[in-house]
Amino acid sequence: MQSSCNKCGLEFEPYRADDAPAYFTILVVGHIVVPAVLLVEQTLQPEIWVQMALWMPATLGLTLALLPRIKGTIIGAQWLLNVRN
């Protein structure tokens, strides 16, 4: 894990995101995936293995794509509001 920003040199130590990025990621991914699953189920009615083969990788991909960005957003908001540990 990096201790400072490569671009500006900002130290990350005073800014702690804790579990907030995980909670916000679950919230966002859930609001994307669950309606999509329900829509596909209602319109196409595929077999359960098709649903699992489609939505499990989609959920994992969205989670891995969004988690670092949400963490950066939370740390950026802490920096903007001058909230320190």
N, C-alpha and C positions, 0 to 999 in steps of 0.2 A: 504494500500500500504506500502511495506517495505521501510525503509529509508536507509538500508545498507544490504550488502550481508551476508548471513548466514555462508558461508564458509570462506571468506577472510576478511570480515569486511569493504569492500570498501563502502564509503558513496556515495549514488546515487544522492544527491542533486546538485552537480556541473554539472551533465550530464543530459541534457534534450533532449528527443526524439521528443517531440511535436507531429505533425501529420504525420511524416515520416513513422512510422510503418504501419499506416492505408493505406497510399498511396502504399507502397511497397507490402502490403498484397493483396490489390485490383489488383495490376499489376500481381502478381504471380498467384493468384487464377483465375483471368480472362484468363490468358494464358494457364491454365490447363483445365478449365471447358468449355470455348467457343469452342475450337477445338473438345473436346470430345462430346459436344452436337451436333455439326455439323456432326461429323462422325457417331454418332448413328442415327441421322435424315436421313442422306443420305443412310446408309446401311440397317437399320432395319425399318425405317419409322413407329415408334410406335405412338399411340394416344398421344395427347397433355397432358392428365392427367398422362400418364406414364412418359413422359419427366419431368413434374413438380415434380412428386413423386420421381423421381430418382435424379434430379439435384439440387433441392432446399436443401435437406438435405446434399448432397455432398458439395455444396457451403458453407453452414453453418459450416459443420464439418471441411473443409479445412481452412476456415477463423479462426475458434476458435483454431485450432491446430497450425496454422502458426503465428498468431499475436504475442503471447508472445515470440516466438523464433526470429522473425524478430526484435522485440523491443530489445531483449537481444543482438542481433547482432549489432544493431545501437549503443547501449550504449557501447558495447565492442569496436566498431570501434572508438568511441569518446575517450574512455580511451586509446586505442592504439596510437591514433594520438595526445593525450593530448589536446583535445578540451574541454574547460570548459565554463560554463555559464558566 
